[in-house]
Amino acid sequence: MANLVFPGGAGITTVVNTDLESDDMTFLGTSIAGAAQQTDYSDIKAGIIGNPGALGGVTPAANIKVKGTISLQQSDYTGRIITDGYDADSGVLSGASVVLDFGVNSDEIILAVQLQVIVAVTTGGANLWNAAYSGGITQNIVTGAAASKNTNIAVFFDANANTAIAPSEVNVTLTPDSGTFTGGQILGIVWYQYMADFTNV
């Protein structure tokens, strides 16, 4: 069995038998208890301002992608504003209209919508389709969109035309250019914001 050796000094000095390796493993550095907590982050700030592409020898990607919610908190106060997205899948398109059930809740702010055709749309007409917010807010998103696979629609909510704060549940309704849907599939995301309450004190 090997030994894990922690350095002495103001910290912990101990030897623990383990089955990790056949040789001794020594953790070097200052003592655990005696190590001071870093409070000066000026070097990090300088690195971000002066050379954001190489912090600590690590070069991040040009864009930072976050999968999930983004939560912003001011200082130590516990109130937060959160940006998130609802997603929905039309399934096989059929009939005179199809509702993408995003379920945006009341008092949430709608920011934008993205739609993508993943199976080519067919209709009783020219195979074009339309999309509009429905429910608590009605606002056009696109008219006469192409039917082909990988057609992408990305539209910011027009807060000048309607209040962006949902008064009640908001979804998106898809309609064909004429007749009815006879096939196809569309995915979507509605981006929105809401606030989280302060925690109790």
VENLIN-V215685 format. One record per backbone hydrogen bond with DSSP energy under -0.5 kcal/mol. NH is the residue of the N-H (numbers start at 1). CO is the residue of the C=O. Records with the same first field share a line. If there is no record, write none. Layout:
BEGIN
NH->CO, CO
END
This chain:
BEGIN
2->18
4->16
5->3, 25
6->4, 14
7->27
11->8
14->12
16->4
18->2
25->3
27->5, 25
28->26
35->31, 32
41->39
45->41
46->42
47->43
48->44
49->45
50->46
51->47
54->51
55->58
56->54
58->55
59->57
60->58
65->63
67->65
68->66
70->83
71->69
72->70, 81
74->79
75->73
77->74
80->196
81->72
82->194
83->70
84->192
86->190
88->188
90->186
93->184
95->181
98->174
100->98, 172
101->99
102->100
104->170
107->166
108->105
109->193
110->108, 164
111->191
112->191
113->155
114->189
115->153
116->187
117->151
118->116, 185
119->185
121->147
122->183
124->178, 180
129->145
130->175
131->142
132->173
133->139
134->171
136->134, 169
139->133, 137
141->131
142->131
145->129
150->117
151->148
153->115
155->113
157->111
159->157
161->158
162->158
166->108, 164
170->104
171->134
172->100
173->132
174->98
175->130
176->96
177->128
181->95
182->122
183->122
185->119
187->116
188->88
189->114
190->86
191->112, 189
192->84
193->109
194->82
196->80
END
